[in-house]
């Protein structure tokens, strides 16, 4: 404890799972103990019956008996318009973070004997302006004045610099693996400047949902598997189940931490009517998390590339966050970068210590109306390269969400009982704010409808099908005269003043999560039931999936994979579609062999097929376990693009050789045996083909021939060629199959083809080098990417006019709609990322890092996951699109 004499600076790290605080006075910096027996306190909030909030260990203790009143890991959801439900009452994430901050400051004030002279609050470096602005509301709500904001890696580097582990001009990479998120940043220490003189280089990257809690879930899944599904068989209605799982999660956390210093651990499992132990070795644990660690190193490598820093130029890699203490982390970083790692004795303290150091060196900030101030002003990248909206108009909820989660106290990472971590603490959390009462308002109820500028409000139910009638008939009014004007943030086509046939109807609201027979997503409802069902459903999904589809198949072997019975045609059965979120999370990467140029998903969503160009094979990935289960050789040459028959029984593969143009064909694969049945000769360099929705025909764009070949699937015969403008790259069909849309790369045109007469009806001008096209799942819209203009254009298919143009990354190559149609996903092959665009307003909501040279993206029919093919790294990046 400090002596309480003299002014001091306070640094606070509000983490996903823990809160840490440090004070700096004169030349001394030290941590403040926030918990009973630990320096850090859990980032947990409990809502009492009277509406007041309890935080820290006191909240943790109440988790066992009242899990529906406890919130944790809510920092992940900052920006999500869906409130956190505690005891049936909605709370904004900012108010929960404010409660943590207020109680932290109160505890420090009690310990030090006086309030701090100034407070430095940290945030992830990869947060964009919107989330940073929201975070600046937290100290206002907490009643804490004189707050300065800096990024977490800047704070960590300041701590190491103050400890004289960084010299002037040193360049370091900060690898921050905490309880719930991962961040990678490259920093340089300015010469002749104190520890606060840190510059961010390049663009920081982060993985929103990857950290210690995910490793805990992996251990729980291991226990379930080792015990023959004991956790999946728990009685969900038994209240003792929650208590047992709370204890088990605590024991899993203890085992994880023990494996950082020991080679094995024993986990006691006390379930209702059953007790046993599970042995876990360090090697087994490392195998569970190796893929996730590889994805963090991939993000770190991309961050170095964006900063134009070679690994050899790094003085060191600073390891920050509690999960960075796992020995495998340092081993894999050293192996990948050949650079030394620096880790503090307590890496989870580094951010708070550095924040306090910065506060002491810079003094009190200039106060601002918004209650925050930046410690320094290095360029911090936005979450997306979109043109900014007018400052006075806040983005709509769809653009704010960090990740849409079901209404309840637990974030998705709270699977396997994360909501029930018990603990001990004195009543009432840390204490009362020394700056006055804390304003922790409950979030207002979300309105059923909300108006948007230039767009009609969302109805409670999806609108009737759009019939393209006259103004006022075909859809709801937009600008008062029956036509639809784009919002101010959209770049309209020249001369566009609104469609003459009425606007495209508004997109339906996100569907509510509902019970489903799908094994991919368990039911999530009120907090207690939610976590229990996640335990059963989640573990069953990961571990107890029927092996019938993959038994006897060795990964990477050419053994054919037998698909389950073909899926019903779309007209017969539609999957339950998840609501897509504005900022998808990276779930990991799957090695799939060299040169994966294109990925397609089977209609039933069970398998992803990947065209490995130079390797001359098609690779099969089981989407339930995200592992390669087979490879299929293509005897005639390199596979380029893929398209499934609607029932999934056939896969059509375009094949050509770039070197001599000697092979130009479509190979027909039987997906039941994964063998080539026949080949069909087509024009030169067949690109991204498409199958008509009724399965009767295949349209194949032939790049060098400037034709679209039409193949009848009944006899696998070429029946005609349709002449189009040079050079067709991509084809997609309208949902009724009456129109086909072809992107003509060298003509800057989208051709509209009548599939009944096989005649070109229209040619729609777009920007330079249209590469791919995608038809909206239920609205009269077509999107295409423009490779050399670095943009996406959106076309109203009723008016055949471009209604929006959106800037994206460098050389966009593929575009795909979310399954619910509310977002577009664009792969930028030379930016190494995916751009996410909200269909409500046509604004970029996120830029997601991928592997090197992402060429295509495919989405599961239920909308839960997306797969991105990375040509140069030989991987698929997996995106969680609904969380």
N, C-alpha and C positions, 0 to 999 in steps of 0.2 A: 504494500500500500504506500502511496505517496504521502508526503508530509502535509499536503494541502496548502502549502505556502506558495504564492506566486501564480501568475497566469499560465495557462497551459492550452495546447491545441489538442483536439480530439479527432482521431481518424476512425471512421466506421465503415466496415465492410458488411453490407446487407446481402449475404449470399443466398443461394437457393435453399440450402439445408441448414446453414449455421450463420450466426451473427458474431462478428469479432470486433473488438474495440481496442484502440491503443492511445496513449497520451504521450505528448512530447513537451518537456519543460526544460529550458536551457539546452544542454547538450545531451540530455537523457531521454530515451524513448523506451516505453515499456508497455506490455499488454495489461489490460484490466480484466480481472476475472468476472465474468458475467453469470456463470453457473454456480451451482452448489460445490461441485467437485471438479469442474472443468473450466478452462479459460473461456471457451466459446459457449454460446447458448444456442439451442435449436431454434431455427426460424419457423416457429409454430405459433399459431394464434387460436385461442379458444373463445367462443362467444357465450357469455353467461345469459341466463334467462332475461335479465334486465337490459340486455343489449350491450353492456360493457365488455371490453376485450381483455383477456389475460394472455400473456405472451411467455415464450421461453419454456423452461422446464415445468413451470406450473401448468402451462397449457398441455405440455406433453403428458403429464401425469393423468390428466382428465381424458386423454384420448381413448383409453381402454373402455371406460364406462359410458362415454358419450362421443363416439366417433363422428356422428353427424354434425357436431358443433366444432370440430377441429379442422383447421386449414393448414396445409403445409405445401411447400414447393410452389407457392403461388407466384413467386417472382417470375417464373417461366411464362406466366400468363399476362404480364404487364402489356397493355394494349389490346387485350381481348375484351370486346364489349360485353361478353357474357359474364355476369357477376359470379363471384364465389359464394356458394350457398352454405351458410353456417347456421344450423338449427332452423332451417326453413327461411332465414332472412338473407337477402342478397347484400353482399359487401363488395365494393370496388377494390381492386388489387392495391391501388394507391393508399386506401385507408388502412389496409392490413399492414402494408410496409410502414406506414406512418406510426402505427401502434408499436411495431418493433423498434423503430428509431426513437420514439419518445421514451419508451421504457429503457432503452440502452443509455440514452443521455441521462435519464434520472438515476440509473444505477451508478454511472460514472460520477455524477455530481455528488451523490451520497458518499462515494468512496473518496473523492478528492476534496470534499468540503466546500466546493464552489462550482458554479457552472463553467464550462469551457469558454475561453476567449473567442475561439472559432472552431468550426466543425468542417471536416473534409469528408465528403461522401463519395463512394466509388461506384462505378457502373461498368458493364462490359464494353470493350472497345468497339465491338461490331454493332452496337445499337445505333440505329439511325436517328434523325432529328425528332421523329414523332415520339419514340419511346423515351428519348432523353428529356423531351419537354414534359412528358407525363411524370417522369422520375423527379423532375424539379418541383412538382407539386407536393411530393412527399414531405419535405421539411416544413412547408407551409401548413399542411394538415397536422403535422406533429407539433407545431408551435415552437420550432427550433430556428432561431435567426442565425445570421452570419454563417451561411453554409456555402462551401465551395465544392464544385463537382470536378472530379478527374476520373480518367479511365483506370480500370483495375491493373492493366499491365504497366501503365505509367507509375502507379503507386508501388507496385512490386519492384520495378527497376529503381525507383527512388530509394527504397529500402536497401537494396543491394549496393547502390552507389554510396549511400551514407555509411555502409559497412566497409567501404573501400574495396569492394569486390568488382567495381566497374571503374575504369579510368576514363579520362577525357577522350572523346572521340570513339570510344568502344561501341560496337554494334552488337546487339544481343537479340535473341529471339525469346519471347516469353511464351511458355507452354503452360496454360492454366487449365488444369483438369480438376474441377471441384465436385461438389455433391450432385449437381444437376445439369451443368453445362460445361462446354469446352470452348476456350478462346485461344487463338494464336495471333501474336502481334510481333512486329519487328521494330525495335527502338534503337535510337542512337543517343549517347550521352554527349551533350554539347561541351566543348572545351572551355575551361575557365568559368564554368557556371556551377552553382551548387547542385545538390541532389535533385532539386525540382526542375533542372534544365534537361528535360527529356523530350525528344522528338519522335513522333510516330512516322515510320516509313511505309509506303505502300498502303494496301488495304487489309486491315485485320479481318480474320475469318473466324467463324464460330460454328459450333454444332449445338443447336438449341437444346436438344434432349439427349445428352450423353454425359454421364457422370457416375458417381459412386452409387446412387440409388439404382441405376440400371445394372451395376455389377451385383448389388444385393439381390435383385430380381433373378439374375442368372444363377446365383447360389440356391435360391428357393426352387427354381426350376430343376436344378440338379437333385435337390432333396426329393422333389416329387417323382422324378424319374427313378431315382435309386430305390424309392419305397414302393414302386409299382403303382404310382398314382394316388398315394395316400391323401395328398392335399386336394386333389380333384374330387375325391369321394367324400369330402367333409359335408356335414349337414349345414346348409346355409341358414337354416332357421334357428340353429342352436346359438344362443348368445355366448356360450363358452368358446365357440369357434374363434370369434374376434379376439378374445383374450389370449387364446393359444397362439394365434398367428402373430399377435403383437410381440409376445415373448420370443417366438421363433425368429421374427425379423431382427430383433435385437441380438439374438445369438448368431444370426448370419453376419450381421455387421461386425460383431466381435471376432468371428472366424476370419472374415476378410482382413481385418486389421492385424490379426495374429499372423496371417500368412505373409505379411511384409517382413517379419523377422524370424519366422519358423517355416519348416518345410511341410508341415501338415497340421490339421486342426480337426477336432471332433466336435460335432454340432449336436447337442441334445435336442430331441424333438418330442415335445409333450403335447399330444393331441387328445381330444376327448376320447377316452377308452383305449388309447394306444400310446405307448412310449417306446422310443428307440433312439439310437445314435447313428449319425451319418459321418463317415470319415471323408475328409476332403484334403487332397494334397495340393501343394503350390502348383505343380505341373497341371493338374486338372483345372484349377482355377484360371491359370494363365491361358489354357486352351479355350476357356469360355469367353474370355475378354480380348483375345488377340485380334480378332477382326475389328473390334471397336477401336483399339489402340492404333491399328493400321490406318483407320479412317482419320484419326486425329493427326497422325504424321502426314497423311496426304494433305490435310488442310494447312498444316504448318509449312509444307513444301510449297503450296500455292501462294501462301502469304509471302514467303521469301521471294518467289518469282515476281509477285506484284511490286515488291520493294526493290527489285533489281539487285538483290543481294545473293551472292553465292554462299553456300554453307561454309566454304573455306574462309569467308570474310567475317564470320561470326566469332566474337570472343568467347561466347558460351551460349548455351541454352538454359534459361532460368526456369526451373520447375516450381510452379505455384499451384496451390490448391491441395487439399488433403489427399485426393486420389492419386496425385503425382508421386506419392511415396511408395506406390506399388513398384517393386523392383523391376518388373517387366517394362515399365515406362521408360526408365533411363536406359535400359539395355537396348530397346528397339530404337530409341532416338539416336543413341551413339552409333548403332549399326547403320542407320539410314543416312546420317549426316556426317559422321566421323568428326564430331565436335564434342567437347566436354560439356557436362551438365553441372549446374550449380543448384543445390537444393538446401534450403534452410533446415535446421533441426525440426522446425515446425512450419512447413510450407503453407499451411492454412492461415498462419499469422502474417505472412509477408505483406499482403495487401493493406491490412489495417495499420501495420507498423509504418509502411511507406506513406500512407495517407497522413498519418500524424506528423511524419517528417516533413512532408510538403507543407502542411498547415503551419508548422513552426517556422519554416524558412520564408514563406510568403506572407505570413501575417493574416489579419482579417481581410476578407474580400470587400470590394466595393459592393454595397447593397444594391439590389435591383428590384424592380417591381415584381418580377417573377420569383423572387426569393432565392435565386441561385446565382452562382458565378463560376466561370471556368478558371481553373488554376493556370492553365496555359491554353494557347489556341493553335495547336497543331491541326493540320487538316484531318478531320475525322470523316471517313467515307459514309455516305448514306447507305441505307439498306438496298437502294435500287437507283439506277441512273435515270429515273423518270424526270420529266420536266416538272418543276414544283407547282403545286396548286396555289391559288391566291392565299395569302397569309391569313386573311380574315375568315376563310372558309375551312373549318376543320374537316378532315377526311371522314367519310362515312364509316360506320362500324365495320363493314367488310374489309376496309383497308387498314383498320387499326389492329386487327387481331394478331397477336403473337402466334397463337394456335387456338383454334376453336375447340373447346372441350365441353363435354356434357355438363349440364348444371349440377353442381355438387361440390363438396369441399375438396375433393381429391383431384389432382391433375392426373393425366393418363399414366405417368410414371409411377403412380401409387399402386400399381398392380401387386398382387401377392401380399396384400395386407399392409401396404405402406402407411395406411391411415391410422394404424393402431400401435404406434411406438409409445410405450409407457415410460415413465420416469418419475423422479422426485424433485420437488421444488417447494419453496414456501408459497403461501397463498399470494395471489395477486401479481405474479410476474415480477418484474424488476422494481417497480415503484411508480411514482407519479411525476409527471414532467415538471421540472423546476421553472419552466417558462409559462406555466398556466395550463388550463384544461386542454386536452387533446381532442381535436375535431376528427372523429372517425365515423363519418356518416355512412349509413347504409346506402348502397347503390340504388338508384331509382329503378322501378320496374321498367323493363324494356317494352316500348310500345309495340302494338301488333303491326302497325304500318309506319313507315317513315318516308317522307317526301325527299326526293333528290332533285337538285337543279337540273332541269332539262329532261328528267325522267319521271314517269308516273310512279306513284307509290307502289310498294309490294302489296299485292292482295294476300288475304289469308290463305287462299287456295290458288293453285296454278291456274292461269287464264285458259280459256278455251283455245283450241287450235286457231292459229292465225290464217285467215283465208285470203289475204291480199286484196280485200275489197277497196272501195273508194275511201277517201279521208273520212275518218270517224267511224268506219265500218270494220276495217281490218284490225284495229287495235285501239287501245285507249289513247286519249288526246295527249299530245306532247307539248307543242308550243302554241296552242290555242287555235290553230287552223287545221288541225288534223294531221299535220306533218310532224316529224320527230327531229328536233335539233340536238346535236351532240352537246355534252357538257362543255364548259369553257376550257377544261384542261385537255380536251381532245383536239388534235389537228385535223380539221375537216378537209374533205376533198374540195378542190377548186370548184366554186359554183354550187356547192351542196347547200340547199336551204331546207331540206326536209323531204322525206319520201312522198311520192304522189300516191302511193298505194297504202298509206297508213304506216305507222312505225312498227318495227318488230315488237311483239308484246313483251312486257317486262319479264325478267327472269323470275322463276318461282323462288320463294324463300327457302332457306336450307331445310331439308327434311329433318324431323326429329329422329333421334336415335331410337330404333325400335327393336324388339326381339326379332331374331332372325335365326333361321336354321343354319346359316353360314358358320363354319368353324373359325372364320377369320376374325370376327369381332364379337366379343361377349356383350351381353346386355349391361348397360351402365345407367343406373337410376340414382336414387338418393344415396348419400355417402356410404352408409353402412352396407346396404345391399350391393352397392356398386363394387366396393373393394372385394367383397366375398365372391361375387360372380366373376370378377376379374381373376381371382385366384383359380377358380374352377375352370372357367373358359380359357383364360390366358395360358395356363400350364397345359391344359389339354391341347390347345392349338400348337404350342411349341413342341411338346414332347409325346403326346399320345395320339398323334395323327395316324390314321390307318396306314400301315406300311404297304398296302397292296399295290400302290402305284409305283413303288420304287424298290420293292424287295428284289434282291439279287442283282441290282444294278450298281456298278462301281463308278464313282465320279470320274469323269474324263474318259471313260471307256466307250468304244463305239457300239456297245450293246444297245439295241433298240429299247425304247421306253414305251410301255403300253399305257396309253391314256385311259382314264375311266370312260364309261359310256359317253358318247358324244353329248354335248350340251343341247338342250332344246333350242330350237330356233328362237330368235329374239321375240317374234310375234307370239310365241307360246308362253314364254316365261321370262320376266325381267328380274334381274337381281335387285335386292335392296341397295340403294345407292347412298353412300355416306356423303355428308356435307363437306365440301372442300374448304380449306382454310387459306388465308392470304399468305401465310409464311410457313410453308411445309418444313418439316424437320428431316435432316439427313439421317437415315437409319443405318447406313454402312455401305460397304462396297463388296461386290462378289467377283472374284477372279473368274473369268470365262474364256481365257485363251487370247491369243494375239488377234489384233485388228477386228474387234467387234464393231461392225459398221452400222448395223440396224437391229432393232429388237421389236418383236411383235408378241402380243399376248393371245393365248388360245381363248376362244369365246367363252369358255367356262371358267377362265381365270386360273386354272390349275398350273399351267406351265407357261414359261416365257421361252421363246425360240430366238436365238441370236445368230445372225449371219456373220461368220468370221471370214472376212474377205480373203486375205493372203493365205490363211490356214486352209481354205477350201473345205470348211466344214460348217454345219449348223449345230450350235450348242444348245442343249436343253437344260433349263433351270426350273427346279421345283419351287414355285412361289410360296409354298407354305413353310419351307425351311430355308429358302434362299440359298440353295446349293446346286451345283451342276450335277446332273444325274446321267447324262449321256451326251455323246457327240455323234453326228451323222455325216459321213463323208459325202461330198458331191463329186461324182466321178468326172464330170465334164469341165469343171472350172470353178472359179470363185463365186460364192453366193453374194448377191448384192442387196436385194430387198425381199421382203416377205409379206404375204397376205394369206389369211385363213379363209376357208369356206365358212359360211355362217354356222354350220353344225359342228365345225372343228375337225371333221374327218379328213380334210385335205389341207395341205400347206403348199402354196404356190410360191416358187422362188425364182426371182430373175437372176440370170447368170450371164456374165460377159467378162471378157478379158480386156483390160485397158491397153495392154501392150500391143496386140496385133489385131484386135476386133474380129478374131476368127470364130469366136463362139458367142452367139446371141440367141438365148433361148429362155423358156420358162420351164423349170423342173417341177413336176407334180409329186409331192411326198404324201404317202399314206401315214397319218399320224398314229394309227393303231400299231403299225409295225416300224414306223420311222425308216421307211425305205422309199427309194425313188421308183415311182410307177412308170413314168414316161417323161419325155421332154417334147416341147413344142417350139419350133423355130419362129422367131419374130424379127423385128427390125433391129438396127444397130444400136447397141448399148441400151438395153431395156432398163428403165429406172423403176421408181416406186409404183408398183402395180396395185390395183384394187379390185375386189370382188363385189359384184352387184349384190344388194341386200337380199335378193331372192336366191342367190347362188347360181344363177343361170349363166352368167357371163363374167369374164375377166377383162378389164381394160389395162393395157400395158403401154406406158409412154416410152417411145423409142427416141432417145436423145438425139442421135446423129441423123436419124431418118426423118425427123419432124413429123412423126405419125403416132397415132394411138392404135395399137393392134387390139382387135376384139376377138376373144376366144370363147367358144361355147364349151361349157364344162361337161355337158352330157357326153360328148365324144372327144373332149380335149383337142378340139380342132380350131385352127385359125380361120375365121370366116370373112374378115375384112380389115382394112386399115383406114383410119380416119385421118385426113390431112389436117394438121394444125400448124400454127406459127412456130418458128424455131425458138428454143429447143425444149421439148416437153420433159419436165423432171418428175412430176408427181401427179397423181390422179386421186380424186375422192368422189364418192357418190352422195347425192341427196338421200335422205332417209327413205323416201318412197321409190328411189331408183330411177326416177324419170329424167334426172339430170346428172351429168358428170362434169367435174371441174378440173381442168388441167392447168398446171403452172408452167408457162413457157419462159424459160430462164433467159434466153437471149433476146426476147421480144418485149419483155416487160408487160406481159399480158396474161390474164386468166381467161382461158377459153371455156365457154359454156356449151356443152354438147347435149343435144336431145338424144336420149338412149333409144327412143322408139324409132326415129328416122336416121339416127347416127349422123346427124348434120350439126355443124357448128352454128349455134343460134346467136351468140354474142361474144365479143372480146372486150374484157374489162381492163382498162389501163391501171397499172399499179406502179410502185416504185421499182428501182433497178434490181434485176435478177431475181424474180420470184422463184423460190426453190421448192417449197412444200405448201400444201393446202390441207385444211381440215374443216369439215362441215360440222356445225353445231349439233349436239345431240337432239335438241327439240325446238330450236328456233331457226328462222330463215336467215341464217348468218353463215358466212364462210370467212375463215381467216387464212392469211398466207404470210410467209416470211419473205423478206426481200434481202437477199444475201449481201449485195454490194451497197445497199442503202442502210443497213443495220436497223431495220425497222420491221414492224408487223402492220399489215393493213387488214381492215375488217370490212366485208362487203355485205350489204343488204341484198339478199338474193331475189327479193320481190322487185326491187327497183334496179338491180344490177349496178349499183353505185357504191363506191367506197365511202363509208361513213366515219371511219376513224383511222388514224395513223399513229402508231406508238413507237417511240425509240426504244431499242433494246441493246444487247451487247454486240460484240464484233462478229460479223459473218454468221447470222442466224441460219440454221440449216433445217430445223424441223419445228413444227408447231402442232400441239395436241390440246384438245379441250379436256377439262376435268369431266368426270363422269356425270356430274350434276350440271355441267355447262356454265358454272359461275366463275371459272378461271381458265386462262390460257397458260400453257407451259411452252417455253421456247428454248431450244438448245442453241447456245452460241459457241460455235466450234473453235473460234480463236480467242474467246474470253474465258473458256473453261468454266462455264457456269450456265445455269438455267434461270431465265427471267420468268417471273410470275406476274400475270396481268389480270386484274379484276374486270369482269365483263360489265359490272355496274360502274360506269364512269370511264372505263378503258384506261385505268391508271396502273402503273407498275407498283406492285406491293412488296416484292422481294427479289433479291438476286441470290441464288443458292449455288454455292461452290460444288463442282463435280470433279471427276478425273480430267485428264488432259484430252482435249479434242472431243467434246460430246457431240455426237452426230444425230441421235434420235432419242425419242422418249415415248414410252408406251404406258398406259394406265390400266390397272385392273378394272374389270367391269363393275365392281362394287365401289370403285373410287377410293379405296383405302391406301393404295400404294402406287408409285410410279417407278419405272425402271429406265435409266439413262445409259445408253451405250457410249463408252469412252474409248475412242479408236486407238489412241496412242498408249494408254495405260492398261489395256486389256481387261477392263472391268465393267461391271454395271454398278452405277450409283443408285441406291435404293432410297426413295423419298417416302416419308409418311405424309400423305396428302390430306389426311383428316385429323391430324394432331401434331 
